[in-house]
């Protein structure tokens, strides 16, 4: 789980892993956050995530996100 209160500007662009309740996982990069959700740009075919700032971030529950090791 990621604690939103500890995020800083340095965390933008960090790789995270979404772990859903049904066991699915998905990689993405943090784009931004507010006090309730983290907006993640998820890896999709044809996307260059070096340019993650140009893609829409999806609101994700921080309890479902983990920093990639």
N, C-alpha and C positions, 0 to 999 in steps of 0.2 A: 504494500500500500504506500502511496505517496502522500505525504502531509503537505497540503497546499500552503500552510502557514510558513513552511521552511523554503519554499521556492524563491529563487532570485533570478535576475536577468540572465545569469550564467546558465540557467537550466533550459532556456529557450534553445531548441535544436537538439536537445539530448534525446537519445533513443530510449523508448519505453516499450513495455510489453503489456498488452491488454489481456487479462485472464478472465473470461466470462464464466458464468455459473454452469454452463453446459460443457466446460472443459476446453472451449475454443480459445486460441491465442492469436494475437495479431500484433505486428510491430508497427511503430510509428514514431514521430518526432513531436515533442511539445512545441506548440505554436504560441499559446498564451493561456491565461487562466483568470478566473475571478474568485470570489470567496466560496463558491460551491462546486465548480467543475473545472476540469482541465481540457483545453481544446487541443486535440491531437490530429496531426496529418498522418493518416495511415498509408502504409506502403501499398501501392496498387501497380499492376502491370503498366508499363509505359511511363510511370512517374519518375522524375529525377528528384529524389528527396534532398539533394543538395540545394534545391530551390524550394524547400518546403514552405517558405514565407508566401509563395505565390498560390498556394492551394488552400482550400477551405479546411479549417480545423473542425473536428466533430467533438461536441461536448461529451466528456467521458467522466464517469464517477471516479474520483481519485482512489477509492477503495479497490477498484478493479485494475489499477495501473501499478507497475513496478518498473524501476530503472533496470535497463538491460545491463547485464554484467559483462 
